[in-house]
């Protein structure tokens, strides 16, 4: 295709995704499923016939998209309301993710013929929930989910990617270089998290001060400045050895809590950017997969998905939240709302690019499990939240007579 055809194709695909989003809530299907489906239909095995197999480009597009999605999610977070629930969310984002990966790894090695390193790699890739999937699904559902539960789920989804990314890269290095796991990896993880948190706070705080100090002739230039903040928070911290994803999320939280004149317009701007990035990311990931290869992973995919949703995630949730003495309904919904989305698919490109044995099988398995999670969990969260009595009850206004 020439350049003009590419631009036309991109425009038509974006338009189809926007139209699909209108019908997602009516159909009761998470919007990400429709975006991925359009990408698959447009791909090499679909009616569009677009040949796309560049895993590196897909990974890079996914990283950029996630950076903007995480920043927008951080900006929208009400810190005063969320602060009491940070501890439980971080426990889910670390202990919960590690336990989820471990349970999936045990199943993969015992029943699917994976070696321990490969099983741990598969578990690590699908261990974290996805911010884009969680944010869009909770917003799309239309239910006023009780604040403590919603905040816990959203903060976890915005902060658990670093754990999954660290575990995935560690296991890929172990398989590629034949290196074992050592205690130094834990210290490296702690350092990356601390540097990511500190760097994100400093960039976010600096962004607030910059917005207050700048006097620009055109309002649109403040949008450009906010993009600078996003890119610096991720790229700068990552270059220093910290976790860029955690940094950009915290930068968004700090930036969103600041007081400056342009904040309302910037929040709308980044909300629009986040939606554009979601469409682009899921479209590209849909193009990357070859649907003709999925039938071979249906049975193992169903098994892995069932273990993930009904065993691994619940075990990780209950153990991680044990110190917080939460009730069974809350634990049940938090466990079930652990949606998988773009992050596991993007992480599955890492072993593909490293040439790890069975990496294509792992990628197809992960893609199938993500679709299963979105279709089964994403469509039932509103119903389950009502059944468990976790919908915020409206405040009744009582008339006062003199």
N, C-alpha and C positions, 0 to 999 in steps of 0.2 A: 504493500500500500504506500502511496505517496503521502506527503505531509498533510495535504488538504483532506484526504480521505481519513487520516488518523484523527484530525480535529473534528470532522463530522461524526466519526464513530464514537469518539469520547463524548461529544455533546449529546448524541442520541442515547447512549448508555446512561449518562447522568440524568437525562430527562426521564427515562424509563424507571430509574431508581426513585426519583422524586414522586412519580405517579404511583409506584408500588407502595411507597410509604403511606399514601392516602388509604390504601386498602388493607394495610397490615393489621390495624386495630380491629377493623370489621371482621377480618378472617380469624382473629385471635392468634396470629402468628408473629413472632418477633421479627422486627423489620430487617435485622441482619440476615435472616434466612432468605428473604426475598432478594436482598442485595447479592448474596453469594450465588443464589439460583440464577440471577440474571447474568452474572459473570460466567457461570458454568454453561449456560445456554449460548453465550457469545463465544465461548472458547472453542478449542480445536475439535472436541467431540460433540459440540452443539451445532445449532443451526447457523451461528455466526461464522464459524470456521476460523476464528482468530487463533493463530498458533502462538502460544506463549509458554515458555518453559525456563525463563530466566529467574531462577530461585534467588539469586543475589539481588537483582533489581526489585523483586517482590519483597524481599526482606528489608531493603533500604526504604522502599515506599511505606512499608508497614511501620518501621521505626519512626519515620517522620510523622506519620499519621497519629501514632500512639502518643508522641510527644505533645501534639496540639490537643488531643483528646484529654490527656491527663491534666494539662494546664487548665483547660476549660472546666473540667470536673473539680479541680482545686479551687478555682475562682468561685464556683457556685456553692461551695461548702460553707455553711453557716458555722463558723468555728465555735461561737459561744454555745450553740446547741449541741455541737458534736464533741466538744472537749471531754465530757464525762465518759464517752464511749471509746476514746482513743486506745486505752489500755487493752480492752478486749479485742479491738480490731487488729492491733499490732500482734497480739498473741495468735490470732487466726492467720495473719499474714506471714508468720514465721513458723511457729510450732505446728499450726494446722496444715500449712503447705508441706512441710517436711514429712509429717505423718501420712498425709494423703499420698505423697510420692512413694513412701515406703510400702504402704498397703498395696498399691497398684503394682509395684515392682515384685512383691511376693507372688501375686497372682500371675503376672507375666512369666516369671521364671518357673513356677510350678505347673502351669497349665498351657502356656503358649509356646514353650520351648525356647524362650529367651535366656541368654546368659545373664549373670547378675548385673554386669555393667550395662548391658543393653536394657534390661528390665528397669534398672534405676533411671536410665536415661528416659525411657518412655514415661515412667512415673513423674519425673521432674518436669517434663514438657507439659503434661496435662494437669499439673498439681495446683496451679493458681487460677483464680477466677479472673474474669476479663472486665476491665473498667468500661469499655465501650458497650459491651453486651449488657452489663448490669445497669448502667446509667440509662440507656435507651429503653430497656425493658421495664424498669420501674417507672419511668416517665410515661411510657406508652400505656401501661396498665390502667392508669386513671384512678387507681385506688390510693387513698391517703393512708399509706402504711404507717403504723405507729412509729413515732419519731426515733425511739431508742433502737429499734430493730433496723429501720432504714439507714440510720447513720452508721450503725455497725457494719452493715453490708456494703455501703458505699465507700467508707473509709478503707475497709479491707481490700476491696477491689482496686482502689487507687494505690495501695501501698504493698500489695503482695507480689507484684511482678518482679522486684529485685531478687527475692528468694528463689523463684522459679528460674530466672535468668542465670543466677549464680550457680545453682545446682546443675542446670543443663550444660552450661559451658564447662563446668568442672568434669562432668561425666564424659563429655565429648573429648576433652583433652586427655582424659584417662584412656579412652578407647583409641584415640588417634596416636598418642605418644607412648602408650603402654605404661603410663605412670600410675602409681597407686594413690590412695587417698591418705592424707596426713593431717595432723592437727593444725598445721599452718593455714589450711584452707579456711578453718573457722575464724582465725584471726583476720584473714583477708576479707572475709564476708563482713565481719563487724566493722572493719576499717572502711569498706565501701559504703556501708549503711550510714556510718557517722559522718563521713565526708559528704555523702549525698544530702543528708539532712541539713548539715551546717551550710553547705554551698547553696542549697535551695533557699534556705532562710535568708542568707545574705543577699542573694540576687533578687529575691522577692521584695525584701525591705528596700534595697537600692532602687528597685523599679518604682516603688511608691514615692520615694524621695525625688526621683527623676521626674515623675509625672507632676509633682507639685512645683518643681523648679522650672520646668520647660515652658517657654512662651513661643509657641509655633504659630505661623500664619494660617495654616490650614488644619482643620480638625482631623482630617484623614491621616495626617502624618503621625498623630498619636497612635493610630492603629499600627503603623509601621514600627514605632518604638516598642509597642507591646510584643510584636513578633521578635524583635531583637532580644527582649527579655526572655522569651521562650527558648530561643536558640542558644543563647548564652548560658542559661541555666542548665540545659542538657549538655551541650557540647563542651562548655568550660569545665564542668564537674567531671565529665567522662574523661577528658584529657588529663585531669589531675589524678585519675585513678578511683574516683568515687562513682556511685551509681547514678547515672544521669536520669533514669526514669523516676527514682525517688526524688531527686533534686527538682525536676520540673513540676512534679505534683505539689511538693511543699512550696515551691516558688509561687505556684498558682494560688495556694491557700493563703499565703502571706500577702500576696498582691491583692487578692480579693477582699481581705479584711481591712486594707488601708483605706484612708479617706482622701479622695482627690476628685476633682471636678469631672473628669472624663470617665469615671468608673462605670456608670450605667451603660453608656454607649459601647465601651470596650467589652463589657460582659455580653451584650447582644452580638457584637462582632465575633467574639471567640466562640459563642454558641453556634453561630453560623459556620465558622471555620471547622468546628468539631464535627458537625453533621456532614460537611463536604468531605472531611477526612475519613469519616466512617464509610461513606459511600465508596470513595476511592479505594480504601483498604480492602473492604470485602469484595469489591468488584475484581481487583487484582488477584486476590487469593482464590476467587472463584475461577478466574482464567487459568491460574497456575495448576489447578487440579485436573486430572484426566478422569472423567466419570467412568470411562470404560474399565478403569483399574479398580474401582470401588467394590464391585461384586465379590472380589476375592477376599475382602476384609469384612464383609457383612457379619459373619458369624463371630469371629474374634472381636470385631468392633462392638457388637451387641454385648458380648461378655465383658469387655473392658468397661464399656459405658455403664453397665449394670453394677459392676464392682465399684466404679468411681462414685456413682450417684447414691447407691444404697449401702455401701460399706465404707469405702475409703474416706469420702468427704464427711459422713456422719462421725466416724471415729476421730478424724482430725478436729472436727468442730467441738465434740463433747470434751475431748481431752484439753484442747486449747482454752476452752471457756470454763473448765472445771473450777478454777479459783474465783470465778465471778458469780457463781451460784445462780445461774439463769434457769428459768422454768422450761419444762419440756416443750410447750408450744413455740417458745422463742428459739430454742435450739433446733427444733424441727424445721422452721422456716428459714433460719440462717443457713442451715445445712442444704436445704433444697434450693435456695437462691444462689448457690455457688455456680453460676453460669460459666460455661467455657465459651470462648469466642476467638477473636483474631490472635491474641497473644500466643496460645498454644500452637496455632498454625505457623505463625512467624518463627517461634522457637524450633518448630520441626524442620525449618529450612537450614538450621545450623548444622545438624549432622549430615544433611544432604550435601551442603557445600564442602564439608570436611571429608566426604567420601567414606563415612562410617558404614560398615556392613549392615544390611537390612534397613538402611535409612529411608529408602523409598517405601518400604512396608510400614515403617513407623509413621512417615508423613501421611500415608493414606489412612492408617488407623486413627491418627489424631484428627484428621479432617472429618472422618465419619463420626467419631465421638463428639466432636464439636457440634455437628449438625443434629445429632441425637439429643444432646444436652439442650440445645436451643429449642428444638421442637417439643421435647417432653417437659423439661423444667420451665422453659420460658413461657409456654402456653398455660401452665397450671399454677404459676405463682399467685395470680389474682384470686383464683378459686381457693387455693390452700390458705392464703392469708385471711380470707373471710371465714373459712371453716375453723381456723384456729383462734379467731377472735382478736386478730392483731391489726385491725383497721382502726384508724384514729376516729373516735366518735366526735361528731360536731358539737361545738359548745352551744348549749341552749340559752338563748337570751330570755331572761325573765323580766317581765314588765314591772316597774316600780311605781306604785301609786302614792301620791302625796297624802 
